[in-house]
Amino acid sequence: MLGLLLGGLTALAAPLALNPARSSPFDLELSGPLGGGRTNGFLTRAQLLALPQVTVTNAHDPALGRAAVYRGVPLTNLLAALAVPASADLLWAVCADRYASHYTREHIARHAPLLVLELDGAGPAAWPKAGSGVPMAPFYLSYADFRPAEEILGLPEGPLLPYAVTRLHFAPAAELDALLPAGLTGAAAQGARLARRDCLSCHFHHGVGGQLSGRPWALIATWAKIDPNYVRKYVRNPKGVQPESKMPGFPHYGDEAVEALVAYFKAFQP
């Protein structure tokens, strides 16, 4: 089915038209290098609904804690409709609270995430709140059936489930290179992979990454150098260190994973 949809979209004569301004809270903002030399614009819900749709059932939606039926646009098809250049091989889904999930082209091809337009047959105005208490509208990205394909230090990758998404930003994946100090080996190199996968949605470095936490990469690096034991405790139980922390804990991280993160941030030079 995805192949047929892709074939229909690649036959489009021109990239999907963008609007210069937001006309509704349910418009989707787009930024970064886009087809036709564009760098910013908006798509209305009507424009998105006009694209070929798929309807799938997720047996257990982690954000809702139950089964859910999605109708939406596969990200592969959306990229084709927008004529996003191959050089923009990284996609950020930016949420209203500045959380941001990043998708590589490989992740998109492997896991087939989709931009959800209807949830259990309802439009975003009727969507529920997620288990965290945050409204899921105006956009949500999810999968029909996510199955981990990679793991780091015994920790399998998890699904990317950003909700309250307001903007999709396209960028070159090379922008992530700033997070990788030259010459990393051993535990520090593994920690770099883990940090990029699991920390980048809330923490940022020079504009790369989410900004939900307000604590940049450089601050975490400073903590790791000054008091690595603080970082060890914070990763597993943030509220035990700072009761006002918004960060979820990672108690499932084994000692090897925690030590790899500490080694990486110790090696990181802002």
N, C-alpha and C positions, 0 to 999 in steps of 0.2 A: 504493500500500500504506500509506504513512504517513497519508494522508487517512482511510482506513478505520479504522486504529488510533486515530487521534485522535477520530473519531466515536464509537467504542465507549467511549473513556475519558471523554469529556465527558458521556456519559449516566450516569455514576456518580452515585449519590444523595448521596454524602458523600465528603470527602477520604479518601485511604488512611490507615488507622489507623497511628499511630506507637507505639512501645514506649518506656517511660520510661528504660530502662537497656540497656546493651549485654549481650547474652547469649552472643555468640560473636565471635571475631576477624573473622569474615566478615559481621558486621552493618555496615550503612552508617549513619553519623551524618548528621543533617540539622540545620541551624541557620538562623536568620534568620526573617523573616516567612513563615509557612506558612499554608495554609488552615485555617479554624476558629480563628484567633487563636493558634495554636501557634507557639513559637519554637525548640523543640529536641525531638529524639526520634531513634529508631532504627528502621530497617527491617531485618528479617531477610532472609537470602538466599532463604528460602522465599517470603516476601512478594514479593520482586522477581521471582522465577521465575514467580510466578502472574500477573504482568502480561503482556500481549501482547508477544511477542518477534519480532525479525527476525534472520535469518541472512544475513551478507554476507561477501564475500571481498575483502580488501585485497591487491592484487597486490604491494605492497611496503610492509610495515610498517616505518617508520623506526626504531622502538625495538628491533625484533628483527633488522632487516636482511634480511628475507625475506618471502615471502607468508604471510598468516595468515587464518584463518577466524574470524569473531566471531559469537557469538550474544549478543544483549543487548537493552536497552531504549533506544529513541531518547530523547534528552533532552526533546524536545518532548512525548512521551507521559508521561514521568515528571513533568514540571511540571504537566501536566493532571491526572494521578492525585493529585498532592499539593494541587491547587487553589492553587498559588502565585499570590499576587495580582500583577496587572500592574505595580504599583509596584515590585516586587522584580524589576527587569529586568536584573540582573547576577547571574551564577552563578560562584562560586569552587569549583574542585576542589582541595581541600587534601590534600597528601600527607603521609606519615609523617615525612618529613625537613623538613617545613614549606615545601616548594616549593608554589606555588599558581598554577594557570592560571585566567584569568578569561574568561568567555563572555558576550557581550552577547546579547540576544534576536535581534538581526539576524544574528549569527554562527550561532546555533543554527538559525534558519530557513533560512539560505543553505547551510550545510555539512552539516546533519543529523548531528551527532556522536551517538554512542551510548555508554551505560554498558555495558561489556563484562562479561558474566557467565560466558561460556565462551569459551576461547581454544583453537582447534584441537580442539574437542570435549571439552575438559577443564575442570573447575572450578578455582578459584583455588589450591587446595591443591597442584595439580600444575603450576602455571604456571612457566615458566622465569624466569630473570633477564633483565633488559634488557641491551642492549649495554654499558650503563654499569656493569653488575655488581650493580645494585639489584634485589631481588625485585619482581615486578610486582603481586603480590597485595597486598591483597584486591580492589581494583577498578582498572580501567583505562578510560580514555576515548579513543576513536579514531573513525575514519571509514571508510566503505567506499571512498571515492575523494575525496581532498581536492584541490581545484583552486583556486589563489590567485585571489581576486577583487579584491584591492586591493594597492597598493604605495606605499611611501614612499621618496622620493628614489632610485627605481630598485630598491629592495629589496622583493621580493614578500613578502606575509604567508606565514607557515609554519603547518603544522598544530599544534594544541594536543594534546599527547600525554602528559598526566599519568598516571603509574602509581604503584602503592602508595598509591592514593587511599583515605583513611579517612573523609573528611567532605565533604559538599556544603553550601556556605553561600550563602544567597540574600541579596541586598542591593540597594538602589537604585543605579542607575548614577551618580547624582549624587554619590556618595561619591568618584568619580574627579576631581571638579572641584577638589578641594584640591591636585591635582597641576598645575593650570594657572594660573599667575600671570596676572593681568589685563594686557591690553595687549600680549601676545606677538605679534610679527609676524615675517615673513621666516624666516631659518634657525632662530631660537629656537622658532617655532611648529611648524616641521617636526620639530625635535628633540624637542619635547614629545610629538608623536604617536608618534615612534619609541621614545622612552623608555617611554611607557605600554604600547606593544605588546610590546617586547622586553626590558625591564628589570624590569617589575613582578612577574614570577613569583618573583624571588629577593630583591628589595629592597622596602622598605615605607616608608610614611609615615603615622605615627599609626594603625597597625593596618591600613592599607589596603595589600594586596600580600603577597607571600610573604616568608618570613623565613629561607630557606635560607642566605643569605649572612651574616646577622647585621649587615650594613652598611646603615643606613637611608638614605633619600633625602637627608636633610640632610647626611650625611657626604659623599656624592658631590658635593653642591652645594659643600661647603666645599673639597673637593679641586679642583673646577673653578675656584674663585675664586683659590685660593692657587697652584696649579701645574697649569694646564690641560694642559701637555705630558704630565704624569703620567697624566691621564685618557686622552689620546689613545693613549698606549702601552698602557695597561691594557686598553682596550676591545678592541684587536686581539690582544694577547698577554699575558694576565694573569700567567701563570707566568714570563714574562720579566721582570716587575716584582716580583712576589711569588711565589717558587717554591712556597709552600705554598697558593696560591690554589686554590679549588675551582671557580672560574668558568671556563666554556668560552670560548675566544677567539672574536672576531668578525672574522677576517681578511678576510672578504668585504665588510666595510663600506668604501665608498669614502671619499675625503677629504671630500666634501660631507656625507656622513652623519655622520662623526666630528665635523666642525666644528659641525654642527647640534646634536648631543648636548651638546657643550661649551658652545655658546651658550645652550642651554636651561638647563642646570644652573648656569651663571653667573647667569642671570636668576632662578633659583628662590630664594625667601626662605623659610627654614624657619619 
